[in-house]
């Protein structure tokens, strides 16, 4: 079975899509209990002019459609940036079991999902560079 590094690298590719669109570079994927990717998403708030255009929500919507169910039981989400409070609530509501993120966000909240910080330095450094460059370009 593929490991966390493999899946986080795919989430990083989603973050790069957001970056290329001049969005905050956040990418997310959802993996089912068999290791199959059932949803991918990246930030698109600016393009869609929508406050809910977050990578996590976009990935959840795609996963819901893919499995034809709002419950994402036994699934893992890989996301490049720790989810915001809104996304944490949606993640909890969708019943995602595990969330792995690459970089910490300032917001913290208790939840039913198990959140853990990703630990591969090479992937983390790649994402930090992308995130930093994004803020330089935006501002």
C-alpha positions in Angstrom: 0.0 0.0 0.0 1.2 3.5 -0.7 2.4 5.6 2.1 1.8 9.1 3.5 4.7 10.6 1.4 3.2 9.3 -1.8 -0.2 10.8 -1.0 1.1 14.1 0.4 3.1 14.6 -2.9 -0.2 14.4 -4.8 -1.8 16.9 -2.4 1.3 19.1 -3.1 0.6 18.8 -6.9 -2.9 20.1 -6.2 -1.4 23.0 -4.2 0.7 23.9 -7.2 -2.4 24.0 -9.4 -3.8 26.7 -7.0 -0.5 28.5 -7.1 -0.6 28.6 -10.9 -4.1 30.1 -10.6 -2.7 32.8 -8.3 -4.7 31.3 -5.4 -3.3 30.5 -1.9 -1.5 27.2 -2.7 -3.4 24.6 -0.7 -4.1 21.2 -2.1 -6.1 18.3 -0.6 -6.8 14.7 -1.5 -9.1 12.1 0.0 -8.1 8.4 0.1 -10.4 5.6 0.9 -9.6 2.6 3.1 -8.3 0.7 0.1 -5.8 3.4 -0.7 -7.8 4.7 -3.7 -7.9 8.5 -4.2 -11.6 9.4 -4.4 -11.3 13.2 -4.3 -8.8 16.0 -5.1 -9.1 19.7 -4.6 -7.2 22.9 -4.5 -8.1 26.5 -3.5 -10.2 28.4 -6.0 -11.8 31.2 -3.8 -10.6 34.0 -6.1 -11.6 32.3 -9.4 -15.0 31.1 -8.1 -15.6 34.2 -6.0 -16.7 31.9 -3.2 -15.7 31.9 0.5 -16.0 28.1 0.5 -13.6 27.5 -2.3 -11.1 25.8 0.0 -9.1 22.8 -1.2 -10.6 20.5 1.6 -14.2 21.3 0.7 -13.5 20.9 -3.0 -11.9 17.5 -2.4 -14.9 16.5 -0.1 -17.4 17.5 -2.7 -15.6 15.4 -5.4 -15.3 12.4 -3.0 -19.0 12.6 -2.1 -19.9 12.5 -5.8 -17.4 9.7 -6.5 -18.8 7.3 -3.9 -22.4 8.8 -4.0 -22.4 9.3 -0.2 -21.8 12.3 2.1 -20.2 10.0 4.6 -16.5 9.5 4.0 -16.0 6.8 6.7 -12.6 5.3 7.1 -11.1 7.9 4.7 -7.9 9.9 5.1 -7.4 13.5 3.9 -4.0 14.7 3.0 -3.9 18.5 2.9 -0.9 20.8 2.5 -2.0 23.4 5.1 -3.7 22.6 8.4 -7.5 23.1 7.8 -9.2 26.3 9.0 -12.1 26.2 11.4 -14.7 26.0 8.7 -13.0 23.2 6.9 -12.5 21.3 10.2 -16.2 21.4 10.8 -16.9 20.1 7.2 -14.3 17.4 7.7 -15.9 16.3 10.9 -19.4 16.4 9.4 -18.2 14.2 6.5 -16.9 11.7 9.0 -13.3 11.6 7.7 -11.3 9.5 10.1 -7.8 10.9 9.7 -6.3 14.2 8.4 -2.6 14.6 7.6 -1.3 18.1 7.0 2.0 19.5 5.8 2.2 23.0 7.4 0.6 24.3 10.6 -2.1 27.0 10.6 -2.6 29.4 13.5 -6.2 28.1 14.1 -6.6 25.2 16.5 -9.7 23.2 17.5 -10.6 19.9 19.0 -12.4 17.5 16.7 -13.3 13.8 16.2 -10.8 13.4 13.4 -7.2 12.5 14.2 -5.0 15.3 13.0 -1.3 14.8 12.6 1.5 16.9 11.3 3.3 15.4 8.2 7.0 14.7 8.9 8.8 14.3 5.6 11.2 17.4 5.5 11.7 17.3 1.7 8.0 17.6 1.0 7.4 20.1 3.8 10.2 22.3 2.4 8.8 22.1 -1.1 5.4 23.2 0.2 6.9 26.0 2.4 8.7 27.4 -0.6 5.5 27.3 -2.7 3.5 29.0 0.1 6.1 31.7 0.7 6.4 32.5 -3.0 2.6 32.7 -3.2 2.5 35.4 -0.5 5.3 37.3 -2.1 3.5 37.2 -5.5 0.1 38.1 -4.0 1.3 41.0 -1.9 
